[in-house]
Amino acid sequence: MELLLLHYPFTFLLIAVLILCWMYPTFRYFCMITVYQVWIFAISFLVIIIALPRGRRCENMKILRMAILSAKYVLGIKIVVKGKENLRTKKPCILVLNHQNSLDIMVMMQILPDRCVPVAKKEVLYMGTFGLACWLSGIIFIDRKKKEESIAILTKVADTMCRDNFHVLIFPEGTRNHSGSMLPFKRGAFQLAVRAQIPIVPVVISSYNSFYSQNEKRFTSGTSTIQILPAVETVGLSPDDVPKLTEQVRDSMMSAYQRISGMTNGGSHE
């Protein structure tokens, strides 16, 4: 009887939260953000339990990918992928993605191929269970404040990619971008591809504005579209070609972003 009575406060609390989410979009926004973050850190703990006995290896990324991707069901986010045929390769390549906000972590998992490790800022390593799960999954951490050290790490990666047969995922904007456009691309990903003489696969995530807006404090269920563009070859290119290559890829990604986000004339949803 006492156990049954204990259920009532939780039931009323749940009903109250649902009503508040329905009545107040701002309240729903913060609830959804909280649920997403708690889910990521909680599910990362399970990843650690499974991956820890295996040690640090990129194969653990499969576990992390499935775990984080499950958040889309909790949040009610549908992810549509176009151009899947452009990523059907077993040879090493560099995936470059546009970066909008923390939802990218979940959405990018939808297309992450096997033996692919993202490059992340070093601060992620210290984000509790999520940071440890990322480390165990072989994610490459770089300190953006130490340029020479970052270059040395990426150079080492370029020299081992073909030998160890793995892919690398990089956000060339270098930081989150809420502008509804794309920031100028940093050249690290393209220097890496040219040094390793491997293709670049541009991947574009549509604007989240139809269901998510940090400025408006709005977060509902919705659909995110991912467009995988044809690979850009780098065989025969030299470091002198990197600036042109960077702009070429950015222009193609910007065009695709505007198209799949329903923008016209370079307009923004924000």
C-alpha positions as CSV (number, residue, x, y, z in Angstrom):
1,M,0.0,0.0,0.0
2,E,2.8,2.4,0.9
3,L,4.6,1.6,-2.3
4,L,1.5,2.3,-4.3
5,L,1.1,5.7,-2.5
6,L,4.6,6.6,-3.4
7,H,3.8,6.3,-7.1
8,Y,1.2,9.0,-6.9
9,P,3.6,12.0,-6.4
10,F,5.7,10.8,-9.3
11,T,2.6,10.4,-11.5
12,F,1.3,13.9,-10.6
13,L,4.8,15.3,-11.2
14,L,5.0,13.7,-14.7
15,I,1.6,14.9,-15.6
16,A,2.5,18.4,-14.4
17,V,5.7,18.4,-16.5
18,L,3.8,17.2,-19.6
19,I,1.2,20.0,-19.2
20,L,3.9,22.6,-18.7
21,C,5.7,21.4,-21.8
22,W,2.5,21.7,-23.8
23,M,1.6,25.1,-22.4
24,Y,5.0,26.8,-22.4
25,P,7.5,26.2,-25.3
26,T,10.4,27.7,-23.2
27,F,9.8,25.1,-20.4
28,R,9.7,22.4,-23.1
29,Y,13.0,23.6,-24.5
30,F,14.8,23.4,-21.2
31,C,13.3,20.0,-20.5
32,M,14.3,18.6,-23.9
33,I,17.9,20.0,-23.5
34,T,18.1,18.4,-20.0
35,V,16.8,15.1,-21.2
36,Y,19.3,15.1,-24.1
37,Q,22.2,15.9,-21.9
38,V,21.3,13.4,-19.2
39,W,20.7,10.7,-21.8
40,I,24.2,11.3,-23.3
41,F,26.0,11.1,-20.0
42,A,24.0,8.2,-18.7
43,I,24.3,6.1,-21.9
44,S,28.0,6.9,-21.9
45,F,28.4,5.2,-18.6
46,L,27.0,2.0,-20.2
47,V,29.5,2.4,-23.1
48,I,32.4,2.7,-20.6
49,I,31.3,-0.6,-18.9
50,I,31.3,-2.4,-22.2
51,A,34.4,-0.7,-23.8
52,L,36.7,-0.6,-20.8
53,P,37.8,-4.2,-20.8
54,R,38.5,-3.9,-24.6
55,G,40.8,-0.9,-24.1
56,R,41.1,2.3,-26.2
57,R,40.3,1.3,-29.9
58,C,38.3,2.7,-32.8
59,E,36.1,-0.4,-32.9
60,N,34.4,0.9,-29.7
61,M,33.0,3.7,-31.8
62,K,30.3,1.2,-32.9
63,I,29.1,1.0,-29.4
64,L,29.2,4.7,-28.8
65,R,27.4,5.3,-32.1
66,M,24.5,3.0,-31.3
67,A,24.2,4.4,-27.8
68,I,24.1,8.1,-28.7
69,L,21.9,7.5,-31.8
70,S,19.2,6.0,-29.5
71,A,18.6,9.6,-28.2
72,K,16.7,10.4,-31.5
73,Y,13.9,8.1,-30.3
74,V,13.8,9.8,-26.9
75,L,13.7,13.3,-28.5
76,G,11.4,12.4,-31.4
77,I,13.9,13.3,-34.1
78,K,13.8,11.6,-37.5
79,I,17.0,11.6,-39.5
80,V,16.8,11.3,-43.3
81,V,20.0,10.5,-45.2
82,K,20.5,11.4,-48.9
83,G,23.5,10.3,-51.0
84,K,24.4,7.2,-49.1
85,E,26.1,5.8,-52.2
86,N,28.8,8.5,-51.8
87,L,30.0,6.9,-48.6
88,R,30.1,3.3,-49.6
89,T,33.9,3.0,-49.5
90,K,36.2,0.8,-47.4
91,K,39.2,3.0,-48.3
92,P,40.3,5.7,-45.8
93,C,38.7,9.1,-46.3
94,I,38.2,12.4,-44.5
95,L,34.6,13.3,-43.7
96,V,33.9,17.0,-43.2
97,L,30.7,18.2,-41.6
98,N,29.1,21.6,-40.9
99,H,28.8,22.3,-37.1
100,Q,25.7,23.9,-35.6
101,N,25.3,22.8,-32.0
102,S,25.4,19.8,-29.7
103,L,22.7,18.0,-31.6
104,D,25.4,17.3,-34.3
105,I,26.8,14.7,-31.9
106,M,23.6,12.6,-32.2
107,V,22.8,13.3,-35.9
108,M,26.3,12.6,-37.2
109,M,26.2,9.1,-35.7
110,Q,23.5,8.2,-38.3
111,I,26.1,8.2,-41.1
112,L,29.3,7.4,-39.2
113,P,31.0,4.5,-41.0
114,D,32.8,1.7,-39.4
115,R,36.4,2.5,-38.3
116,C,35.8,6.2,-38.3
117,V,37.1,8.4,-35.5
118,P,36.1,12.1,-35.1
119,V,38.5,14.9,-34.2
120,A,37.3,16.8,-31.1
121,K,38.5,19.7,-29.0
122,K,40.5,18.6,-25.9
123,E,37.9,20.0,-23.6
124,V,35.5,17.1,-24.5
125,L,37.9,14.7,-22.8
126,Y,37.0,16.3,-19.4
127,M,33.3,16.0,-19.9
128,G,32.7,13.2,-17.4
129,T,31.4,9.9,-18.6
130,F,31.0,11.2,-22.1
131,G,34.6,12.3,-22.3
132,L,35.9,8.9,-21.1
133,A,33.6,7.0,-23.5
134,C,34.9,9.2,-26.4
135,W,38.5,8.4,-25.3
136,L,37.8,4.7,-25.2
137,S,36.3,5.0,-28.7
138,G,39.6,6.3,-30.2
139,I,38.4,9.9,-30.7
140,I,41.4,12.2,-31.6
141,F,41.7,15.2,-29.2
142,I,43.5,18.3,-30.1
143,D,44.2,21.5,-28.2
144,R,43.1,24.4,-30.4
145,K,45.3,26.8,-28.4
146,K,48.4,24.8,-29.3
147,K,48.6,25.0,-33.0
148,E,52.0,23.3,-33.5
149,E,50.9,20.4,-31.3
150,S,47.6,20.0,-33.2
151,I,49.5,20.0,-36.5
152,A,51.8,17.3,-35.2
153,I,48.9,15.2,-34.2
154,L,47.1,15.5,-37.5
155,T,50.4,14.8,-39.4
156,K,50.8,11.6,-37.4
157,V,47.2,10.7,-38.3
158,A,47.8,11.3,-42.0
159,D,50.8,9.1,-42.0
160,T,48.9,6.2,-40.4
161,M,45.4,6.4,-42.0
162,C,46.2,4.2,-45.0
163,R,48.3,1.8,-43.0
164,D,45.7,1.2,-40.3
165,N,42.7,1.7,-42.7
166,F,40.5,4.1,-40.8
167,H,38.4,7.2,-41.6
168,V,38.5,10.6,-39.8
169,L,35.6,13.0,-39.2
170,I,36.3,16.7,-38.8
171,F,34.2,19.8,-38.4
172,P,36.2,22.3,-40.5
173,E,34.4,25.4,-39.1
174,G,36.3,24.6,-35.8
175,T,33.4,25.7,-33.6
176,R,29.6,25.7,-33.3
177,N,27.8,28.1,-35.6
178,H,24.3,29.3,-34.8
179,S,24.1,31.8,-37.7
180,G,22.2,29.7,-40.1
181,S,25.1,29.7,-42.5
182,M,28.7,28.4,-42.4
183,L,31.8,29.9,-40.9
184,P,35.0,30.1,-42.9
185,F,36.7,26.6,-43.0
186,K,39.9,26.0,-41.3
187,R,42.4,24.1,-43.5
188,G,43.5,21.3,-41.2
189,A,41.1,18.7,-42.6
190,F,42.2,19.5,-46.2
191,Q,45.9,19.6,-45.4
192,L,45.4,16.2,-43.7
193,A,43.6,14.8,-46.9
194,V,46.3,16.2,-49.2
195,R,49.1,14.8,-47.1
196,A,47.5,11.3,-47.0
197,Q,46.4,11.6,-50.7
198,I,42.9,10.4,-49.7
199,P,39.5,11.7,-50.7
200,I,37.3,14.2,-48.8
201,V,33.7,13.3,-48.4
202,P,31.6,16.5,-47.7
203,V,28.6,15.8,-45.4
204,V,25.9,18.5,-44.8
205,I,23.4,18.6,-42.0
206,S,20.4,20.7,-42.7
207,S,19.4,23.6,-40.4
208,Y,17.6,22.5,-37.2
209,N,15.5,25.6,-37.2
210,S,12.3,23.9,-38.1
211,F,12.3,22.2,-34.7
212,Y,15.1,23.7,-32.6
213,S,16.2,27.3,-31.9
214,Q,18.4,28.4,-29.1
215,N,17.5,32.0,-29.6
216,E,13.8,31.4,-29.5
217,K,14.1,28.7,-26.8
218,R,12.2,26.2,-29.0
219,F,12.7,22.5,-29.1
220,T,10.1,20.1,-30.6
221,S,10.1,16.8,-32.5
222,G,11.2,17.1,-36.1
223,T,13.2,15.9,-39.1
224,S,16.9,16.5,-39.8
225,T,18.3,15.9,-43.3
226,I,21.8,14.8,-44.0
227,Q,23.2,15.2,-47.6
228,I,26.3,13.2,-48.4
229,L,28.1,14.8,-51.4
230,P,30.3,13.0,-53.9
231,A,33.9,12.5,-52.7
232,V,36.5,15.0,-53.7
233,E,39.8,13.4,-54.8
234,T,43.1,14.8,-53.6
235,V,45.5,12.5,-55.5
236,G,48.2,14.6,-57.2
237,L,47.4,17.7,-55.1
238,S,50.1,19.5,-53.2
239,P,50.0,21.9,-50.1
240,D,49.7,24.8,-52.5
241,D,46.3,23.5,-53.7
242,V,44.8,23.4,-50.1
243,P,43.3,27.0,-50.1
244,K,41.5,26.4,-53.4
245,L,40.4,22.9,-52.3
246,T,39.1,24.3,-49.0
247,E,36.9,27.0,-50.8
248,Q,35.7,24.5,-53.4
249,V,34.4,22.1,-50.7
250,R,32.9,24.9,-48.6
251,D,31.0,26.3,-51.6
252,S,29.6,22.9,-52.5
253,M,28.5,22.3,-48.9
254,M,27.0,25.8,-48.5
255,S,25.0,25.2,-51.7
256,A,23.7,21.9,-50.4
257,Y,23.0,23.4,-46.9
258,Q,20.8,26.0,-48.4
259,R,19.0,23.5,-50.6
260,I,18.2,20.9,-48.0
261,S,17.3,23.6,-45.4
262,G,14.8,25.2,-47.7
263,M,16.6,28.4,-48.0
264,T,16.6,30.7,-51.0
265,N,19.2,33.3,-52.1
266,G,21.4,32.4,-49.2
267,G,18.8,33.4,-46.7
268,S,18.8,32.3,-43.1
269,H,16.2,30.6,-41.0
270,E,17.3,32.4,-37.9
